[in-house]
Structures are given as C-alpha cells and as structure tokens.
C-alpha cells in the first residue's frame, strides 16, 4: 500500500491547564479511529513526530496508514 499524503495542524486546548498538541491525519479526510500518542519520562511529543536523524516518526507512519493521530505536549 502506498503512503497517503498527510495534513498536520497544531492547536492548544483551552483548559485550566492548556495543552499544546499536533494532529496528523490523511489529507483526503478519510481517517480511521484517532490514536493518542502519549510520551513519558524525559521524552516530548517530538519523539513521535521525528526520528533523531530527521526522518518522519511514528505519528507520520500511523497517519499514512489512515489513522488520525494526536500528539499532546506540555
């Protein structure tokens, strides 16, 4: 299966404790369920967006496979 083109947007949830997040989804709008990729420890959301050598990370892979992906970060 060929990779889909993806659309990436960013936003902030306006809650008592605002949370920034990136959202990736297939550009054609046809997405499966939403995957929430949570980081932990000493990581940040960037760990899902890009590999250390600059290649697209897991978030891009899941979006290319047809999932809507949300990657929150503080």
C-alpha atoms as one frame of an Amber mdcrd trajectory, in Angstrom:
protein
   0.000   0.000   0.000   1.398   3.404  -0.996   1.793   6.019   1.759  -1.012
   8.580   1.929  -0.335  12.257   1.935  -0.971  13.728   5.388  -2.087  17.047
   6.821  -0.522  18.352  10.049  -2.113  21.004  12.268  -1.320  22.339  15.733
  -3.586  23.735  18.416  -3.885  24.380  22.134  -6.722  23.047  24.281  -8.008
  25.985  26.323  -8.462  24.306  29.683  -7.361  25.352  33.165  -4.035  23.717
  32.213  -3.521  24.406  28.497  -2.103  21.541  26.476  -0.475  22.003  23.077
  -0.926  19.218  20.552  -0.096  18.285  16.981  -2.686  16.491  14.893  -1.861
  14.467  11.803  -4.443  12.901   9.532  -4.785  11.659   5.985  -5.103  14.664
   3.638  -8.173  13.121   1.994 -10.053  13.327   5.327 -10.827   9.588   5.383
  -9.416   8.565   8.756  -9.858   5.535  10.969 -10.067   5.983  14.728  -7.907
   8.602  16.457  -4.668   7.393  18.021  -3.409   9.340  21.033   0.385   9.053
  21.345   1.433   9.956  24.893   5.055  10.413  25.836   6.527   9.830  29.247
   9.683  10.219  31.267  12.225  12.560  29.709  10.587  12.496  26.256   8.458
  15.059  24.430   5.840  14.797  21.695   8.591  15.468  19.168   9.796  11.905
  19.733   6.693  10.703  17.828   6.973  13.342  15.110  10.591  12.892  14.068
  13.470  10.442  14.498  16.867  11.655  15.780  18.228  11.647  12.229  15.344
  13.773  10.882  13.113  11.135   9.293   9.333  11.190   9.928   8.431   9.415
  13.172   5.658   7.039  14.284   2.937   9.703  14.113   3.558  10.110  10.380
   3.576   6.339   9.850   0.189   5.930  11.549  -1.310   8.877   9.608  -0.028
   7.409   6.332  -1.741   4.145   7.304  -5.058   6.012   7.577  -5.298   6.946
  11.267  -5.937  10.384  12.753  -3.110  10.960  15.279  -2.963  13.368  18.219
   0.379  14.071  19.932  -0.041  16.250  23.048   2.771  18.071  24.790   3.016
  20.428  27.755
